[in-house]
């Protein structure tokens, strides 16, 4: 089972034979073209580069277009490298990777960019508890003490404080493949996966 790049289309649901509801995430995955084969002799490591996402040629630079044309691939927006343990060793330059290799019941891990929440406080970002709201207290949503006194006279790195929340690379493990539709390049995954609608995701073997 090779790895593949896709776009998260959204969520839906199906009902099992016992009437239970199962939430699904629909991913439009592939087809991904093999655009480069890296070897230990030439590059110092072994990997396979896949291209995904059709785009107008004018939006790519001439070196990018030349790189894709050399592999016989159409103009593509996203390029990503995978190890041989993720895609296998039987791929050649110009091959296509589709969802046909994903069978129902397989367990995969999905990597995507989580939804950005903007600048968030400690209560929303780290699940802090708020202070009292009565008896004249002004410590309602303040973070509280963050350091010591005269020593060390600084704030330690890694303190849980307010800041940008979300918009990070997140990997969801243990995602089960419910079904795959090679004709429409669709992959149905059980449950939710990182990212918003139209976000780019990478599906790899578990």
Secondary structure as GFF3:
##gff-version 3
##sequence-region A 1 206
A	DSSP	beta_strand	4	15	.	.	.	ID=ss1
A	DSSP	beta_strand	21	29	.	.	.	ID=ss2
A	DSSP	beta_strand	32	38	.	.	.	ID=ss3
A	DSSP	alpha_helix	40	43	.	.	.	ID=ss4
A	DSSP	beta_strand	47	54	.	.	.	ID=ss5
A	DSSP	three_ten_helix	57	59	.	.	.	ID=ss6
A	DSSP	alpha_helix	62	70	.	.	.	ID=ss7
A	DSSP	beta_strand	76	82	.	.	.	ID=ss8
A	DSSP	alpha_helix	84	87	.	.	.	ID=ss9
A	DSSP	beta_strand	96	97	.	.	.	ID=ss10
A	DSSP	three_ten_helix	99	101	.	.	.	ID=ss11
A	DSSP	beta_strand	107	113	.	.	.	ID=ss12
A	DSSP	beta_strand	118	120	.	.	.	ID=ss13
A	DSSP	alpha_helix	122	126	.	.	.	ID=ss14
A	DSSP	beta_strand	163	165	.	.	.	ID=ss15
A	DSSP	beta_strand	169	181	.	.	.	ID=ss16
A	DSSP	beta_strand	186	190	.	.	.	ID=ss17
A	DSSP	beta_strand	200	205	.	.	.	ID=ss18
###
